[in-house]
């Protein structure tokens, strides 16, 4: 059998139980079917994967109450015990890594070459935050001449986690692992387009011995289960990954209950290539950071800013490489770009091909549908674009790159900062002084110099402007999921003012 045939046979085995029994919610450690269902279909060929339990306000209320009831015991559990349990979850993820990857490819259209590693990255997330759990409550000693101040952190309470349909398993663990390590309980609502791997994660946590109610899974749509979660009074914080517009709605919905929010939102990230850059490495990075993961990633470098003195040469090489990218079945190991997640998103991405043409940019590569079924599109490149065009300003979220030329550093900085977003930036230059100067002025939460996006879990991850609020990673995650309390002890040197004596 070919690798594709082998993968399809294994996938069929994994999906059999979901085809017969559906994808259920998991609330307080129990499977919950719900009163209605919705369908999840594969973007490869629109075949039905499974019927999914449709959570509603009543489902969220039940899950939130379960999380609230489970919170005191989970928060009081010693950190080393939570650490051991989270490592067991990581073991379970690794044991089912192939199943998770196969299901995620079929549910999202992401290529096997990337999803085969996604589950292992999820296990890394659990292991990293598990190791931080014993010290999560640690604070500081802040003495003064008259007082000894001692801080300590406490988990904030039950939290809501709302995750997107792009690389959903890894992003779910990125949010859920630190919440559990901090001592919070969780109600998880995954995106309706990709519910499969969220169910697998909930099962793994359950099988690892996570107490009932600590992690609850409720599937549903944004205006139903999503809104009920963001408005529920027992939920103390919302961690959300997704579109900027949706983040704004969540902030409004949580306002009445003064919810803390953490948003990882959209991006229109620039990759700036100066004429002194290592052009071979820069070309590899430009292509990887927009066309891997189908371009459906918040950190993609969707705007190429290339210095005009090298633009023609760089574009010629870029076009050749883009035209050579292999589009195909996501379970074929040779595939580099699979289908887009859903017909709705396919229509959005392809609409920007016409928008780019109408604005006067040059369609240098791609832009065409591939095949007669599924939501495949050729990787797309527009050149001769201006910074004020819609394809230069708006997040397309697909294998779609817009190239703009610049004359000098000042113009590059103006173009790079001239969008509503500020998640990441990528800078290619051999001039260290320029790199430091430009990075300091670039409006982005994360910047990579002479590199693609390389993850390091202790570092802060997040954006500025319309790209988000807050930071993930390292101790920054605990800052969100925990409250800090200060206790001040008088040392005996402090004299209290006397009134009415």
C-alpha positions in Angstrom: 0.0 0.0 0.0 1.1 3.6 -0.6 1.5 6.0 2.3 -1.7 7.7 1.3 -3.6 4.4 1.1 -2.1 3.3 4.5 -3.2 6.6 6.1 -6.7 6.4 4.7 -7.1 2.8 6.0 -6.0 3.8 9.5 -8.2 6.9 9.4 -11.2 4.8 8.5 -10.6 2.7 11.6 -10.3 5.7 13.9 -13.4 7.4 12.5 -15.7 4.3 12.7 -16.9 5.0 16.2 -17.6 8.7 15.4 -19.6 7.8 12.3 -21.8 5.5 14.3 -22.0 7.4 17.6 -21.2 11.0 16.7 -18.9 13.4 18.4 -20.3 14.0 21.9 -19.8 16.7 24.5 -18.0 15.8 27.7 -19.4 17.4 30.8 -18.4 16.5 34.4 -16.7 13.4 33.1 -19.7 12.1 31.2 -20.7 11.9 27.5 -23.5 14.3 26.7 -25.4 14.0 23.4 -27.4 17.2 23.3 -30.8 17.8 21.8 -29.6 18.5 18.3 -26.5 17.9 16.1 -24.6 19.6 13.3 -22.3 18.0 10.7 -18.6 18.2 10.3 -17.5 17.4 6.7 -14.0 16.9 5.3 -12.7 19.8 3.1 -11.1 17.1 0.9 -14.3 15.9 -0.7 -17.2 17.2 1.5 -17.9 13.7 2.8 -19.5 13.5 6.2 -17.2 12.8 9.0 -19.7 12.7 11.9 -22.7 14.3 13.5 -21.6 16.6 16.4 -23.6 17.3 19.5 -24.9 20.9 19.3 -24.3 22.6 22.6 -26.5 25.4 23.7 -26.9 27.7 26.7 -28.2 24.9 28.8 -25.1 22.8 27.9 -22.8 25.6 28.8 -24.6 26.2 32.1 -24.2 22.6 33.0 -20.5 22.6 32.1 -19.8 25.9 33.9 -21.4 24.6 37.1 -19.4 21.4 36.8 -16.2 23.5 36.4 -17.2 25.6 39.4 -17.9 22.6 41.6 -14.6 20.9 40.6 -12.5 24.1 41.1 -11.9 24.1 44.9 -10.4 20.6 45.0 -8.4 21.1 41.8 -7.0 24.5 42.9 -6.0 23.0 46.3 -4.2 20.0 44.8 -0.5 20.3 45.4 1.4 21.5 42.3 3.5 18.4 42.1 0.4 16.2 41.9 -1.0 18.4 39.1 2.4 18.1 37.4 2.3 14.3 37.5 -1.3 14.3 36.1 -0.4 16.6 33.3 2.6 14.5 32.3 0.2 11.5 32.1 -1.9 13.6 29.7 1.2 14.3 27.6 1.9 10.5 27.6 -1.6 9.9 26.3 -1.2 12.5 23.6 2.0 10.9 22.4 0.5 7.4 22.5 -2.3 8.6 20.2 -0.3 11.1 18.1 -0.9 9.3 14.8 -4.6 9.1 15.4 -4.8 12.8 16.3 -2.8 13.8 13.2 -4.8 11.7 10.8 -8.1 13.0 12.2 -6.9 16.6 12.1 -5.7 16.3 8.5 -9.1 15.0 7.4 -11.1 17.5 9.5 -9.1 20.6 8.6 -7.4 19.9 5.3 -3.9 20.5 6.7 -1.1 18.5 5.2 0.3 15.4 7.0 3.8 16.8 6.9 2.8 19.5 9.4 0.0 17.8 11.3 2.2 14.7 12.0 4.1 17.0 14.4 1.1 19.0 15.8 0.2 16.3 18.4 3.7 16.1 19.6 3.8 19.9 20.0 0.6 19.6 22.1 2.4 17.0 24.3 5.3 19.5 24.6 2.8 22.1 25.8 1.5 19.9 28.5 5.0 18.8 29.7 6.3 22.4 29.8 3.4 23.7 31.8 3.3 20.6 34.0 6.9 21.3 35.1 5.9 24.9 36.0 2.9 23.8 38.1 4.7 23.3 41.4 6.0 26.9 41.4 2.9 28.5 39.8 1.8 30.1 43.1 5.2 31.4 44.0 5.4 35.1 44.6 7.9 37.7 45.7 9.2 39.2 48.9 9.1 43.0 48.8 10.4 44.5 52.1 10.4 48.1 53.1 11.9 49.6 56.3 8.6 49.2 58.1 6.8 46.4 56.3 7.4 43.0 54.8 5.3 42.5 51.7 4.7 39.0 50.5 2.9 38.1 47.2 1.3 34.9 46.3 -0.8 33.8 43.3 -4.1 32.0 43.2 -5.9 30.5 40.2 -8.6 32.8 39.0 -11.4 30.1 38.8 -13.3 28.4 36.0 -12.2 29.7 32.6 -13.6 29.5 29.1 -11.3 28.5 26.3 -12.5 29.1 22.7 -10.2 27.7 20.0 -10.1 28.1 16.2 -10.2 25.6 13.3 -6.6 26.1 12.2 -4.2 23.6 13.9 -6.9 23.2 16.5 -5.2 20.4 18.6 -2.0 22.3 19.2 -3.7 25.6 19.9 -6.2 23.9 22.3 -3.3 22.5 24.3 -1.5 25.9 24.2 -4.4 27.4 26.2 -5.7 24.4 28.2 -2.3 23.1 29.6 -1.4 26.4 31.4 -4.9 26.8 32.7 -4.9 23.4 34.3 -1.3 23.8 35.5 -2.3 27.1 37.2 -5.2 25.3 39.0 -8.1 26.5 36.9 -10.9 24.4 35.6 -11.9 24.7 32.0 -14.9 24.8 29.7 -13.7 24.3 26.1 -15.6 25.3 23.0 -13.8 24.4 19.9 -14.6 25.8 16.4 -17.5 24.2 14.8 -15.5 23.6 11.6 -13.0 21.3 13.3 -14.4 19.5 16.4 -12.7 16.2 16.1 -9.4 16.6 17.8 -11.0 18.5 20.7 -12.9 15.4 21.5 -9.7 13.3 21.3 -8.0 15.7 23.8 -11.0 15.5 26.2 -10.9 11.7 26.1 -7.1 11.6 26.7 -7.5 13.9 29.7 -10.3 11.8 31.1 -8.4 8.5 30.6 -5.3 10.1 32.3 -7.4 10.6 35.4 -8.2 14.2 35.3 -11.0 14.6 37.9 -14.6 15.1 36.5 -15.5 18.7 35.8 -11.9 19.9 35.5 -12.1 19.9 31.7 -15.4 20.1 30.0 -16.0 20.0 26.3 -19.1 21.7 24.7 -19.4 21.9 20.9 -21.5 24.4 19.2 -21.6 27.7 17.2 -20.6 31.1 18.3 -24.0 32.7 18.8 -25.2 29.7 20.8 -22.6 27.9 23.0 -20.0 30.6 22.4 -22.0 33.5 23.5 -23.4 31.6 26.5 -19.9 30.8 27.6 -18.7 34.4 27.3 -21.7 35.7 29.3 -21.9 33.0 32.0 -21.3 34.5 35.5 -19.4 31.4 36.8 -16.7 31.8 34.1 -14.1 34.2 35.3 -11.9 34.6 32.2 -12.0 33.9 28.4 -9.0 32.8 26.4 -9.8 33.1 22.7 -7.9 32.5 19.5 -9.6 33.7 16.3 -10.7 36.6 14.2 -10.3 40.2 15.5 -14.0 40.9 14.9 -15.0 38.0 17.0 -12.6 39.0 19.8 -14.3 42.4 19.9 -17.7 40.7 20.2 -16.5 38.5 23.1 -15.1 41.5 25.0 -18.6 43.2 24.7 -20.4 40.0 25.8 -18.1 39.5 28.8 -18.3 43.1 29.9 -21.3 42.8 32.2 -19.5 40.1 34.3 -16.2 41.9 34.1 -14.4 38.9 32.6 -10.7 38.9 32.1 -9.9 38.3 28.4 -6.9 37.0 26.6 -7.0 37.4 22.8 -4.8 36.0 20.1 -6.3 37.6 17.0 -5.6 38.3 13.3 -2.5 39.5 11.6 -1.2 41.0 8.4 2.4 40.3 9.2 5.3 41.7 7.2 8.4 40.0 6.1 10.9 42.7 5.2 13.8 41.7 2.9 16.6 44.2 2.5 19.1 44.1 -0.3 21.9 42.9 2.0 19.9 39.8 3.2 20.9 36.2 2.6 18.5 35.8 -0.2 18.5 32.0 -0.4 17.5 31.7 3.3 15.1 34.6 3.0 13.4 33.0 0.1 12.9 29.8 1.9 11.5 31.6 5.0 9.1 33.8 2.9 7.7 30.7 1.2 7.5 28.6 4.4 5.8 31.3 6.5 2.9 31.9 4.1 2.3 28.7 2.3 2.8 26.1 5.0 -0.3 25.1 7.0 -2.3 26.3 4.0 -1.5 29.9 4.9 -4.2 29.5 7.6 -2.1 30.7 10.5 -2.1 33.9 12.4 1.7 34.3 12.3 1.9 33.9 8.5 4.1 36.4 6.7 1.3 37.5 4.3 3.0 40.8 3.2 6.3 40.6 1.5 8.2 43.9 1.6 11.2 43.6 -0.7 13.8 46.4 -1.4 13.3 47.6 -5.0 17.0 47.1 -5.9 16.5 43.3 -5.6 12.8 43.0 -6.3 12.9 41.7 -9.9 15.4 39.0 -9.1 13.7 38.0 -5.9 10.2 37.9 -7.5 11.5 35.7 -10.4 12.8 33.1 -8.0 9.7 33.4 -5.8 7.3 32.8 -8.7 9.2 29.6 -9.8 9.1 28.3 -6.2 5.4 29.1 -5.7 4.4 27.4 -8.9 6.3 24.3 -7.8 4.5 23.9 -4.5 2.6 20.5 -4.4 -1.1 20.8 -3.8 -2.9 17.6 -3.0 -4.6 15.2 -0.6 -3.6 16.2 3.0 -2.8 12.6 3.9 -0.3 12.2 1.1 3.2 12.8 2.7 4.3 14.6 -0.6 1.5 17.2 -0.2 2.6 20.7 0.8 -0.7 22.5 0.6 -4.1 20.8 1.2 -7.6 22.1 0.9 -8.9 25.1 2.7 -11.1 24.4 5.8 -14.6 25.0 4.4 -16.6 26.3 1.4 -17.2 29.5 3.3 -13.5 30.2 3.8 -12.7 29.0 0.2 -15.1 31.7 -1.1 -13.5 34.3 1.1 -9.9 33.5 -0.1 -10.8 33.3 -3.7 -12.7 36.6 -3.6 -9.4 38.3 -2.8 -8.0 37.1 -6.1 -10.6 39.3 -7.9 -10.1 42.1 -5.4 -6.3 42.1 -6.1 -6.9 42.2 -9.8 -9.5 45.0 -9.5 -7.0 47.0 -7.4 -4.4 46.8 -10.1 -1.9 44.4 -8.6 -0.3 41.7 -10.8 -1.4 38.1 -10.3 2.1 36.5 -10.6 1.2 32.9 -9.5 -1.8 30.8 -8.6 -5.2 32.1 -7.8 -7.0 29.1 -9.5 -9.1 26.3 -8.0 -7.5 22.9 -8.2 -9.8 19.9 -9.1 -13.5 19.7 -9.2 -14.2 18.7 -5.6 -12.9 19.9 -2.2 -11.7 23.3 -1.5 -8.2 23.4 -3.1 -6.6 26.5 -4.5 -3.2 27.1 -6.1 -0.8 29.0 -3.8 -1.3 32.7 -4.9 1.2 35.5 -5.3 0.4 39.2 -6.1 3.2 41.5 -7.1 3.3 45.3 -7.9 0.9 45.9 -5.0 0.6 49.2 -3.1 0.3 49.4 0.7 -3.2 50.9 0.5 -4.7 48.0 -1.5 -7.2 45.7 0.3 -4.9 42.7 -0.4 -2.2 44.6 1.5 -4.4 45.7 4.4 -6.9 42.8 5.1 -6.2 39.4 6.5 -6.9 36.8 3.8 -5.8 33.8 5.9 -4.9 31.5 3.1 -2.0 30.6 0.8 -2.0 34.2 -0.5 1.0 36.5 -0.5 1.1 40.2 -1.4 4.4 41.7 -2.4 5.2 45.4 -2.1 8.5 47.1 -2.9 10.2 49.8 -0.9 13.1 52.2 -1.5 14.7 52.6 1.9 14.4 51.7 5.6 12.0 54.6 6.4 9.6 53.6 3.7 9.8 49.9 4.7 8.9 50.9 8.3 6.0 53.1 7.2 4.5 50.3 5.1 5.1 47.6 7.8 3.4 49.7 10.5 0.6 50.9 8.2 -2.0 48.3 9.0 -4.4 47.7 11.8 -2.6 44.5 13.0 0.6 44.0 14.9 1.1 40.3 15.7 4.5 39.4 14.2 7.2 40.7 11.9 10.1 39.0 10.1 13.2 41.0 9.2 16.0 39.9 6.8 19.2 41.9 6.8 22.9 41.4 7.6 23.1 44.8 9.3 22.9 44.3 13.0 22.4 48.0 13.8 19.6 48.2 11.3 18.0 45.1 12.7 18.0 46.5 16.3 16.8 49.9 15.2 14.0 48.5 12.9 12.8 45.9 15.4 12.5 48.5 18.1 10.3 50.6 15.9 8.2 47.8 14.3 4.7 47.7 15.8 4.5 44.0 16.5 4.4 41.8 19.6 6.9 39.3 18.2 9.8 39.8 15.7 12.1 37.2 14.2 15.4 38.4 12.6 16.9 36.3 9.9 14.6 33.4 10.9 11.1 32.0 10.3 8.8 31.6 13.3 10.6 29.4 15.8 8.7 28.6 19.0 10.4 28.8 22.4 7.8 28.1 25.2 9.3 30.3 27.9 9.1 33.4 25.7 6.0 35.7 25.4 3.6 35.1 22.5 1.0 37.7 21.5 0.3 40.9 19.5 -0.4 44.5 19.7 -3.1 46.8 18.1 -5.9 44.6 16.5 -3.8 41.5 16.9 -4.6 40.8 20.5 -4.5 41.4 24.2 -2.1 39.6 26.6 0.7 37.1 26.2 1.0 33.3 26.2 4.1 31.4 27.1 6.2 31.0 30.2 5.1 32.9 33.3 3.0 35.2 31.1 0.4 32.5 30.8 0.1 32.2 34.6 -0.3 36.0 34.8 -3.6 35.5 32.9 -4.9 32.4 34.7 -4.0 33.6 38.2 -4.7 36.5 40.6 -1.8 38.0 42.6 -2.4 38.8 46.3 -0.2 40.9 48.5 0.0 40.5 52.3 1.9 43.3 54.2 3.3 42.6 57.6 4.3 45.5 59.9 7.9 44.9 61.3 7.4 46.9 64.5 9.2 50.0 63.1 6.0 51.4 61.7 4.2 54.1 63.8 0.5 54.5 63.2 -0.9 58.0 63.2 -3.1 58.6 66.2 -6.4 60.4 65.7 -8.6 61.6 68.6 -6.1 60.7 71.3 
